Amino acid sequence: MVRAILHGCNGRMGRVITGLVKEDETIGIVAGADTYTETANDYPVFAQIGACDVEADVVIDFSNAGAVDALLDYCTEKKLPVVLCSTGLSKEQLDRVEESAKEVAVLKSANMSMGINLLLKLLKNAAKVLAPAGYDIEIVEKHHNQKLDAPSGTAIALADSINEAMEDAYAYTYDRSKERKKREKQEIGISAVRGGTIVGEHEVLFAGVDEVIEFKHTAYSRIVFAKGAIEAAKYLSGKPAGRYDMSDVIRF
């Protein structure tokens, strides 16, 4: 059985993962870390990850950007693989992720859903056909009103997937309301909507003359992300140092 430490165990995603793992005989949570320690758990919970002294095989992180630096320090020191799911990381933190991956296995994906990761591949193929034909590309993402970062990391990953297929020929426009001008051909517009309890919705539009082709993914619950993180933890346990993502877990 894979022994996992759950970083951010008492947050919304942490609670979902805790429930799912109870039904999985191949992985178990042996400890948790969260600044809020009042929730009852079947495993010990530490207020700071650095205080955790429980033997484990992997860490699953669903905390926040402010807690990632200490987490990377801990995993590097303990030589523990980590599935890094926190979003909104700064450029400096992303650089730290790459440095940490030289010493431990780090799996980071903008989105842990199988559907989104399949969509990333489909968009590359679509862009190679539609972008040269002059189709405009727009991305609209929607999330709940508690999400801190905008646009979402997933929306940027979708844009990056398209841009990679087009050899980085496109610039990104994050807020069109700030620019009073006609859109450029070589741009990808990214719009963010925040409201209610929307778990996650991403729509990519290729708009041409008299036709629009749409790719859309909707997450109806956080379970899709939790399941992906659990599968990623199983995959990452025992892996050598390096950078991994969900494409390593999901074979297309």
PyMOL commands that set and color helices and strands:
alter all, ss='L'
color gray80, all
select helices_A, chain A and resi 12-21+49-51+65-78+91-100+114-130+153-165+176-178+223-236+246-249
alter helices_A, ss='H'
color red, helices_A
select strands_A, chain A and resi 2-7+27-33+45-46+58-61+82-84+105-108+136-143+171-173+187-194+200-208+211-219+242-244
alter strands_A, ss='S'
color yellow, strands_A
deselect
rebuild
show_as cartoon
